[in-house]
């Protein structure tokens, strides 16, 4: 999500007020020239090995792109586990995630300029023809303005930029006559009604056919949008204006950026995550560099590069100074409150902040970029991928990983700036992990849980738009690319826009609209190209010396030695403030401290204790901050206690031929039977029980003897099913949901409870599969009589002995990952709800936006030694994971294309068709192993 192009070269003038470097790779090359001879502690990678890795990236892209075109096109995205396209309205809703889908062949458009970067010019020409022939932008679908802008508008503009470049070269695209640009202009006009607000901030969603507010539009009632959603438009909209001469697009995008700048918190110079598009009031007042804000900062710097407007650089530098002053706690980047920036807003970080080291490289601030990047790399080495969120002590907070490219992006820019071969080795690790853990027969599958290695039936378009682009460029030399990439800037979706746009159709006024510019610390602007001595002391081990202290930071899990506990530093010699973990409701001194912090303790009629904070009642502003932190800790403590009562997910891994462990299904655990986290995994062939519901003595005991029995949910207790198959000689059991269409992609984790009696007699492992995952297993049984599975707490490497017996295969799909007992917030359905006499327990910590002055937490009846808070509190700090689960369950109404010009039917493939491409896949892996690629 950073730019790769040039801008003002090393000899170009820069504003006297704010000198800069590394705003573009052209400037970065000034540094690479001076540093490429350095080894920085890592052995240089040979030209041959770089070529081999580059070719491996090409093969991986072919695998992903080819399967999308074969099994999914013209759908928006590929579902790589079931080998079919994801069509809006034909699959269970995933909530806001689906707002990126507009029935406009999203993955194809998002991949256009990637094809050219990877030297696939013939495929690019064919892809452009398909877009012009098949894609319809007039669909009756509600889409995200932000996602449609960066992916579709950006993809069309990037495709147009490289199409005209190829046409000028004279070999390809000679027939091209700005058709992609005309489509981009059509889409731009369709997005403009979203800006019809008093503030100029766009609505978050729009109907491609009906716009905003009309009854048919089914949108236009929203009041809030995220800062990044409104602030990540200027590059695409300005490029559209510069390409076409229609100034309205750039004007609207500038107005939105101007409004966000004016609404920043003036004392801290930070912006919040969510803002009211009508009033300009901040709805969520926490601030960071991750989800919800990230690309706003990115586009301020890049707008300066592309458009040459000094005000954008001044704004970026003002925000950057605030980020480094409050949010940056090297190597961590922690959210804070915009009104109280010395107070951390949460104790975890999200994966999207991985782009920030790359942006710091462009800014020229190398040291913190190296530090944060190294910390993220250590997390990846622990979990194989970067979890969607992880805590300050590097435990998994949200376990998903949708194959995000931000870390690869930062790796590329750090290598470009330092020339340190260490970052080539980092890129090699990313390639190996993708092939080993995410690669499946029909593409690359997102990780459902990095701890278990289970997959999600999802391959987002940004994976092809960004990941392969950055990885290929990381290993490519200049002569490997058919055009000069320094002439372009990368958008946040890694689409390429030519820098010559800065001097084209300059009808927009460039007056400095930045008001109340803050005098900043001059050290913020020390890095001026070609002043390489400032960035890189004359030390060949400079980068290594920064990384070295962080090598074990994740394994040691002691980040609190790194985090600045700022509120405590205000009082030299004072006693540390009261921590939630130490609080005792029977201690009079503790109650007095609560009163000083503005916290009241209320005994409710049902026996619970409620804690309420009124900041205005605190003895001082510092005490008020201590009270707010205490409330946050109490909420987190309660949430953690609830999580500890839940079991983590389990894995069902198909290990027999021809799967060899490459298919991993997310399974729910049982609260009885063999605990797979404490005992060796169970491996065996599967067999269906008779009766299938397993609610009576089995009539086919010889079929399940020594095997893992498959049984259907319903009609009796789970424990009763387990006893019946155990008595028949089964070594394990898999319960398959009878609710057709249920899936771990959209439903929270399911836990099977006992029958209220002693279940110590059940000694076999029992796992639960939703209908979709169960169907994958049942389809395999229909196609192959003998199907062997592995029941475990997390996916395992393929068994070497099985490999040799069955068929040689050079890569593993799923590996043991560092399983954390701290599960992400998940709903736990403890029993089979359709069985008589059973009950359900759902664990859902509630959350909402934090109040400005009042905070409340409800606690269970006080214990003599502690009073843990409950989950009823207006806070979004640690309950947001639950909110995510809720959003994933929301069902949106089916949206149909009113005027389709291509077929949108599902491509449901049987298991034999899914496996049809495996021979080619296997051969490719063999070639990788032999070094033939």
N, C-alpha and C positions, 0 to 999 in steps of 0.2 A: 504494500500500500504506500509505496514511496516512489519517487521519480528517478529515472535513469538517464534522462537526457541532459544536454548541455545547457546553456543559458547564457549568461555573460561569461566569457572565457577568462583565462587567468589574467589577460591584459586589459580586460574590460573595466570601465569605471564602476564603482559601487558607491552607494550613498555615504556621504561623509558621516552622517549621524549613526549609521549602523552597518559597519563593514561586516562581511560575511564570507564564508567559504563553504565548499561542498554543497552548495545549493543545487548543483548539478554534477553529473559525472564528469563533465568536461573539467570543472574545477577540481573534482576529486582526482583526476588524472595527474594534476600538478603534484599531488601527494604521492600517488602510486609511483610516479617517476622517481621520486626521491626515496621511496621505501621499498620498491620491488626487490631490491637486492638483499633485503633483510630476511632472515629466516625466522625471527621472533620465536625461537625455541622449537620450531617444528621443521621437519625435513621437507625440502621442496618436493612437490609432486611432479612427476615426469610428464612431459607432453603426451606420451602414450597413455598413461593412466587417466589423464584428464579427458583425452579423446574417448577412451573406453567408457568412462562415466557419462560423458555427454551422449554417447550412442545408447547407453542404457536408459537415459532419460527419454530419448527419442522413442525407444521401444515401449517404454511405459506409457508415453502419451498415445502411441498408436493403439495400445491395448485399451485405454480408457475411451479415446475418441472413436475408435472403430466399433467398439461395443455399443456406444451411444447411437451411432449412425445405424447400426444393424438392428438393434433391439428396441430402441426408444424413439428415434426421430420419426415424426416431427414433434413429439412430445417435448416438454420443457426440460425434463431431466431424466436420467437413467436410474432405475431401481436395480442395483447390481446383484442383489441376492436372488431376485425372482426374474431377472432378465426381461424387464418390460419398462415401458415409459411411464413416468408419473404425470398424470393428467389431472388438472384441477377439477374437483368435483367427483372424480371417479375413484379416489382413494380417501381413506379416513383423514379428516382435517388434522393438520399439525399446528393449527393456530396461526400466529403471525409469520411463522416460517414460510407458509404457503403464499404469502403476499408477494413473494418474488416471482411467482408463476403467473403468466398471463396468456398462455396458449400462443406464444410467439417464438417457439423453438429456442428457448433461452440459452441452452448449452451451445448450440451452433453459433449463435450471434456472439456469445461471450468468448468463443474460441477463435474467432476470425483472425485477429492479429497474432495470436499464438502460433498459428500455422505458418505465418511468414517468418516470425522470429526463429522458428525451428526449421526453416528452409524448405517448407512443404508448400511451394508456390503453386504447383498444379492442384493440390488438394484445396488450397485457398481459392483458386479460381472456381473450382467446382462448388465449393461452399457458398461463395458469393452468388452464383447462379441459383442455388437452391433457396437462399434467403429471398432473392428477388422473385422467385417463382412461387414459393410456398407460404411465406410469412405474412400473416394478416395482423395489422395493428388496431383493427376496429372491433375488437372482441368485447362482449358484454361481461367483463371480468373486473373485479376490484383489485387493484394492485398497489404496492408500496411505491410512492413517488421516489423515495430514496433508492430503493433497489432497482427500479426501472431506469432511473437516471444513470447509476454507475454501471449497471450491467448491460442494459439494452441500448440506451442512447450512447453510452461510452463505447460499447462494442461496435455499433454502427459507425461512429466517428473514427474509432481506431481502424476499423476495416477500410473506411474511405481513405484515411491518411496513407495507409500502405498500398492501397489499390492505385492511387495516383502516383505514388513513388515507383511502383512496378511498371506502370504504363510509361512513365518517363524513361525508364531503362530500356524499353523497346521490345521486350521479349514476351511478357505476360500482360494480361488485362488490356489489350489494345482495343477491345470492344467497349470498355467501361466508359460511361458518360455520367458520372456523379449520381448513379442510381441509389447507392447507399446513403449519400448525403440527403437526397430527397426524402428517403424513408426517415432519416433522423429528424429532418425538419418537420415532417408530418407528426412524428412522435412528440417533438418539442411543443408543438401547438396543442397536442392533446394533454400535455402536462400543465400548461399555463393556467387553466382554470383553478388549479390547486392553490395558486397564489392570491386568490380573491379573498383576502383577509385584511383587516384594518392595519395589522402590523407588517404585512408583507411576508410573514413566515408562511410557508405552504402547509396545507392540510397534509396529514401523513399518508392518506390514501386517495385514490381517484379511480373512477370507472373509465376504462379506455373508450367506451362507446358513448356513455351518457354524462361523463364529467362529474360534477359535484352537485349535491343537494336535490337534484331531480328525484322524484319517487323511484324511478327506474334505476338510479345510480347506486342505491343502497349504501351510501357513504355521505360524508359531509357534515356529520354531527359531532365529529371528534373535536376536542378542545385542546389536546396536548400533543406535542411532538418532541422528539429528542433533539438535542443540540446538533449532533452529527447529521440527523435527517434534514435539518434546515440549512446546515452550514456546509454541506458537501455537494454543492451544485455548480459552483462558479467555474470550474475547469470545463466541464462538459457544455454548460450553457454559453459560456464565453466563446468556446471553440465553435459552437454552432453559429453564434452571431458572426464571428470572424470569417468562417467559411462561407456563409450565405449572405452576409451584409444586413441581415435582419437583427437590429440592435436590441429588440425587446427581450430576448432571452438573457443576455448579459445584464441588462438593466434590472430584471426581476431577481436574478441571483445576487447581484450586488446589494440590492435593497434588503434582502434577507440577511446577508452578512453584516450590513451596517446596523440592522436592528439588534442582532445578537451582541455586537460589540458595545452598543449603547446600554444593553441590559446586563453587562457583566457586573459582578459585585465590585464596587469601586475601591473598597479598602483592601481587598485581597487580589483583585484583577483575575479572579477565577469565574468560570461559568458553571452552572448546574447541569444536571443530566437531562432534565425534562422541563419544558417551558410551555406556558399557555399561549397558543397562537393568536388569541384575541387580545388579551390584556398584557402580555409580556411578563407575567409573574412567574417566578420559578416554582415549579411543582415539586421537583426533586432537587434538593439543595446540596446534594453531595457532588463532589467534583474529583475527577481523575483523568487518566489518559487512555482508559479502556473503553468498553462498550458504552455507547450513547454519546460520547464526546470525541473519540479518537480522531476521526478524519476531519473534524472541524479545524483542529490545529494544523493538520497536514495540509489542508487546502489553503490556509492563510499563507503559508510559506510558498507553496507551489503557485498560487495566484500571483505572487510577486515575481516568480521566475517566468511564468508564461505571459503575464500581462504587463510587467514592468512598472506596476503601481507601488510606489514606496510606502503608501499607507498600510498595505497588507503586511509588509515586512515589519513595520513599526508595531502593528497589532500583535503579530506573532512573537516578536521579541518581548513585548510586555507580558503576554501570557506565559512565555517560556521562563521568564524570570520568576514568575509566581509558581510555576510548576516545580522549578528547581529549589525554590525557597520552602515550599510547603509539602508537595506531593512526593518528591524524590527523597527516598531514604535508602541510599545505595546499599545493596543492589536492588532494593524493593521500590515499588511505585504504589503507594497506598492512597486510597480515596480519603478526602477530608471534607469538612463542611465549609461552604463558601463564606459563611458569616463568621465561622470559628475555625480558621484554617490550621490552627495548631492542634486540632482535635481530629483524630482519625475517625472516619465514618464507617469503616468495616475492617475486618481482620482477614480478608481474603482478596485475591487478585484474579482477574479474568484473563483468558488467553488472548484477547484482542490487543492487549497492551504490548504484545510481542512485536508490533510494528514500530514501537517508539524508538528503540535503538537505531533503526534505520533512519528515522526522521532526525535523530540527534546527529547522525553522521552527516546528513545534508546540512544541518545547522553548523556543523564543525565542532561539536562538543563530543570528542571521541571517548574520553575516559569513562564517563557514566554509561555511554553506549556499550562499551566493552564489559563493564561490570554487570549491567542488567542482562545483556545477552548471555553472559556466562552463567548467571544464576538460572535463566530459563533453560539453558542447555543441560545443566545438572538435573533439573526437574525432568527433562525429556529422557535423559539417560536412566533415570529411576523408573519411569512409567512407559517408556518407548514412544509416547506422544505427550503433547502438552494438554493436560486436562482443561476442560472449559473453564474451570476455576479451581484454585488451590489456595490453601491457607498460608499464613505467614510462617508457619513451621512446616510448610511444603507437604501437607497432607491433601488428599483429594477432597475437593468441596463439591464440584460437579464433575462427574466422571466421563462425560461424553467427549468425543473429539471428532468433529465433522471434517477432518482433513484440511484444517485451516492453513493458509500459506504465509501468514505474517512472520513467523520465525524464519522461514526460508528467505523471505524478503530482506530482513535485517542481516542475515548471514551474508547475502550477496553484497549489500552495501558496505558492510564492514570489510569484506575482502577487497572490494574496489578501493576503499580508502587506505587500507593498511598493506595490502599485498601479502598478508600473513597466510601461509599455507595451512595454518591451523583451521581456518574457516572452510577450506576445501575438504578437510577431514570431517568437519561438522556436516557439510553437505552430503558427503558420502554416507554418513550415518543416517541421514534423513532418507536417502534412497533405499538403503538396506531395510530400514524399518517399514517403509511403505510396501516394499515387495514382500517382506516376511510376514507382516501382520495385517495389512489392509487389502492386499491383492486377492481377488476372487475371480472365478472363471469369466464373469461378465463385467469386469472393470475393477474399480477400487471401492471398497465399502467403508463408510464412516464407522468409527468405533463407538459402539453403544456404551461400553464401559472399559476404560483403559486398565482397570484392575483385573478384569476377567478375560479380556481379549475378545469379548463378544462383539458382533457386528450389528450395524443398523442398515436397513435397506435404503441407502441414501448415497448419492454421489453428486454433490452440489456443483453448479456450473463454475463457481470460482476456483474449483480445484484444477480445471483445465485452463482457465483464463490466467491464473497466477502461478500456481505451484510449479508447473513444468516450465514456464517462462523463466522464473527466477533460477530454478535449478540448472536449466540449460545455459543460461547466461553466466552462471557461476563458474562453469567449467569450460566455457567457450573462449577462444581467442578472437581477436578482432577479425581475422580472416575467415572465421567460421560463420560469420553473419553476413548476409548478402547486402546489408545496408548499414549506414553509420548510425548506431543507436544513440550516439551522443547528440544527434539532431532532434531528439524527441524527449518528451517528459512523460513519466508514468502517472496515470490517474490512480485513485485508490483501488481500482479493480485491475490495475496493471495494463490499462489500455494506453496506446501510444498516440500522443498529440504532437504535431510538429512545432518546433519553437519559432518558426518563421511567422506563426500566427500573431506574435507580439507586435509585428509591424504591419499587420493587415487589417483594413477596415477599422481603424482606431477612431470610431465616432463617439466612444464613451468618454465622458469627461474624466480626467485623471486627477481632479482636485483632491487634496488631502482631506478626507472626511474623518480622519482620526482626531477625536477631541480629547482634551485633558490628557495629553501624552505624559507619561510618567518618566521622570529622570531616573535612569537605571544605573546599576553598578557597571562601571566601564568594563569590568572583567567579563561581562556577558558578551562582549563584542571583540575579544582579543583575537579571535581566529579568523584571519583574513588571508585568503589565497593570494599570493603563493607563500605565505608565512609558515612554511612547514615546520620550522624550528619550534613554533609555539605548540603545534599539535603533537609533534613527534620529537621528543628529545633525542639527541644523537646517541641512541641506545638500541641496538638490534633486538634486545629483549624487552622493549617497552611494553608491548601489548601483553606479553606473557607475564610480566611483573604485575600487571593489573589483574589478570585472571587468576594467578596462583593462589592468592588468599581465599578465593571463592571456590576452589576445587572441591572442598568437602562440606560446603555450606549446607547442602541438602541432606547429605548423609548424617551430618551431626545434628540436624534439625534444631538448631539453636538460634533462630533469627532474632530472638528478643535481645540478644547481645548486640544486634545490629540496629534494631529499631530504636529510634530516639523517643524515649518516653517524655515528651516535651512538657506535658503539664506538670510533671514532677520536677523538672529542672527549674521551674519558676521560683521554687521555694528552697533556697539553700539552707540546709540544716533542719528543715521541717520534716515532720513524720510523713511517710508515704501515704497517699490517699487510700481509703478503704476499698478493697477489692471484693467483688461479688463472691468469689470462692471462699473468702474468709469471714463473710458476714454471718452473724448469729443473731436471730431475732430476740433471744433472751438476754443479750448483752446490752446493758444500759448505755455504755460508752458508744456502741455501734449505733444505737437509736439516736443518740445525740448528734453523731456525725451525719446521719441521714437528714436530720432536721436542718443542720447547717448547710447541707447540699441542696436543700429545697425538696427533699424526698419525704413523702408522707406514707405511713404504713397503715392500711385500712383492713380490718378484719371483716370479711364478708359472712353472710348468714349461712352459706353452705360450708363454712369451715376454711375456705381458702383465704389467703392473705394477698392483698393487692398493693402494689407499690406505685405511687403516682408522683411525678416530679413537676414542680412549678418553678421554672428558672428564676422568676421574679422574686420568689421567696427565699432564694439562696442568700447566704451572708455576703458573698462577693461574686464577681464574674468568674473568678478561678474556681470557687466552690461550685458554681453552676455548671462549669465544664466538667468538674469531677463527678457531679451528680449525673450528668448526661452519660458520661463514660460508664459509671456504675450501672445505670439502667441498661445500657447496651450489653455490658458483660452479663447481667442477670438474664437477659433475653437469650443471649448466646448459650449460657450455662444450661438453661431449661431446654433449649433446642438440642443441645448436645446430649442431655440425659435421655431425651426421647429417641434420638438416633441410636444410642447404645442399646436400646431395647429391641432394635430391629436387626435382622440378619442381612448380611450383604448378598448380592445376587450370585447365582451359581452358573455354570456353563455346561452345555451338552455339546460335545465336539464329535462330529462324524469322522472317524479315523480309517474306515475301510476303503478299499478301492472303489471308485477312482477319486475319492474325496481327500484322503490322506491328511485329515485334520484341517483342511482349508475352509470348512464351514463350521462356524461356532454360533450356537443359538443361546440367547439369554434365557436363563431358567430361574424360576422362583424357588426358594428353599422351603424346607419343612421344619417345624419346630419339634420334630420327633425323628427317630431313626438315626442312622449313622451320620455324624457331623463331618462333612467333607473337608472342612477347614482344619480339622484336627487329625484326620486319618488319610491314608493313601486313597487316591482316586479309585473309582470302580469302573472297570472296563468289561464290556461284553456285547454280544449280539442282542438285537432287540426282537421281541415277539409280541404279538397282540394277545391279550387275554380273552378268554371266553367264560362268562359274558364280558363284553367290552367294558361295562361300567365297573366291573370288579367288586360288585356289592354282595356276591355270594360265593360259595366254594367254586373254584375254577373247574371247568369241565375238560380243560386241555392242559393238565399239569405237565404232561410230557413235553409240550411245546415251549413252556416257559422255564422249565427246569434248567438252572445254571445260566439263565439269560436275564436281560433287563426287560421287565414286562411293561407294555403300553396299556394304559387304562384311560377311560374317559371320565371327565368330571361329571358329578351329579348323582342324585338318588340315594347317596349314603355318605357317611363321614369319610374324610381322607384316611384316618387311622384304620377304619374298617377295610378299606381297599388295600392298604399296606399289609395288614395281617393276612388277608386272603391270598395275595400273590406271594407273600413270604412262606406261607404254609404250603404253597405249590412248588416251592424250591427256587423262586426267583431270587437273583442276587441284587436286584434294585428295581425301582419303579419310576415311570414317567407318566404323570397325569396330564392329559391334553384337554384344554378348555373346550367345552361344548358350545360356547358362545361364538358362533361363526363370525369371522372377521376381526376378532380381538387380536391385538398385537402388542408386543413390548415397545414398539415404536411410539405408540400413543397412550398406552395404559401404564400406570405406575407399577412398581414391583409387587408381585403377589406372593404372600407367605401362607403356607398351609399349616393350620393349627391342629392340635390333637382333639380328642373327643371329650375332654374334661376328666378323663380317667388316667390311670397310670399307663404310660406308653413305653415303659422301659423294655417291654417284650418285643418292640419293633427294633430290629437291628440292621435292617437294610437301608440304604439311602433312598430318599424320595425327592423328586424334583417336579416342578410344574412348568408346562409350556403353554403359552397362549396359542390360539387357533392358527395364526399365521406361521409361527415357528413350528408348531406341530405338523402343519401341512407339508412343510419342507421335508421333515423327517418321514412322513407317511408317503410322500411322492417318491422319495429315495427307495423305500421298501418296495413300492410297486414296480419300480424299474430294476431293482437289484434284490434278489431274494435274501441275500446275506448282507446285512448292514450292521456294522460294529460301531459303537459309540463309547465315549469316555465321559463319565460323570465326575465333575471336579469343582473345586472352588474357583478355579481360573483355568483358562485354556493352556494346554501344554504343547511343547514341541512334538512334532511327529516322531513316532518310535522308529529308530534306525533299523531295527530288525524287520519291522513291517515294510519299510521302504525297500529293503533288499529282496524280501520275499515277493512283493507285489510288482513294483515298477520303479525304476530309478526316477528320482525327482529332486531337483537341486535346491528348492527353497522351502522354508517353513512358513505357514501362515500365521499360526498363533503360538505365542510363547508365554511362559510364566511371567506375570507382571507383579510388581510389588503391590500386593493387595493391602489396602488400608482398611482397618476395622471401622474407621469413621466414614460411613456411607454418606453419599449425597442425600439431600432431603428427598425421601421417597414415601409414597403411600403404601401401607402394609395392610392388605386384605388378609386377615389371619385365617379365615376359614372359608369353606365352600358355601357361599351364601344361598345356594339353591337347595341345600340339604336341610331337612327339617331338624329343628332343635339346635341349629348352629347360629352363631352370631358373628358380626363383623366389627373389626376395630380399625378405624382409619386414622393414621397419624398425620395431621396436617397443621403444622405451625402456621398461624395466620399472620399476615403482615399487611401493612399499608404504608403510605408515605409518612415519613417522620414529621411530627408537628413542630412548629417553630419554637413553641414555649413549653408545651406540656408533653410529658412522656409518662406512660403508664405500663405496668407489668403486673399480671395476675400470677399469684403463686399458690401452690397447694398448701394444705394446712401446715403450719410451721413445725419444723422439727427442732428438738432441743439444741441441735448442733448447727443447723443450717436452715435457710429458707430459700430454696431455689425458685426462681421466677417461672411462671407459666408462659404460655405462648400467646396470650391476648395482649398485644401491645402495638401501638401505632408506630411501627418501625419496619424499615425495609432492609435491615442490616443482614440478618442471617436467615430470614424467612423467604428470601427471594427465590431460592431453589424450589421451594414449594410452589411459589407463584408460577414458576416455569412449568412444573408438572400440571398445574391447573390449566395454564394456557394450552398445553399440548392436548388437553382433553376437550377443549372447546370445539364444538362442531359448527362449521360455517355452512350456510345453505349452498346447495349445488348451483354452480354457475355454468351456464351453457353458452357456447359460442353461437351468436345469432347468425353469423354469415361465414361459416367455415369454408375454406377452399382447399383444405387437405383433410385426410382421414384422421380422426382423433380417437379411434377405438383402441381398447387395450390390446397389447401384444402379450397375451398370457402364454408362456412357453412351458411345455412339459419338461420333466427332468432330463430326458434324453436330448432334447434340443438345447437345454442349458449346458449340457456337457459336451456338445458338439465341437466347441472350440478348444477343448482342453488339450488335445494333442498338439495343436499349434502353440498353446501356452506352455506346455511341458517342454517342447523343443526349445522355446525361447529361453526358459530357465536353464536348460542344459547348456545352451550357447553361452549364457552369462557365466555359468560356472567354469566353462572351458576357456573363457576369455575370447570367444569368437565374435562377439558383437563389437 
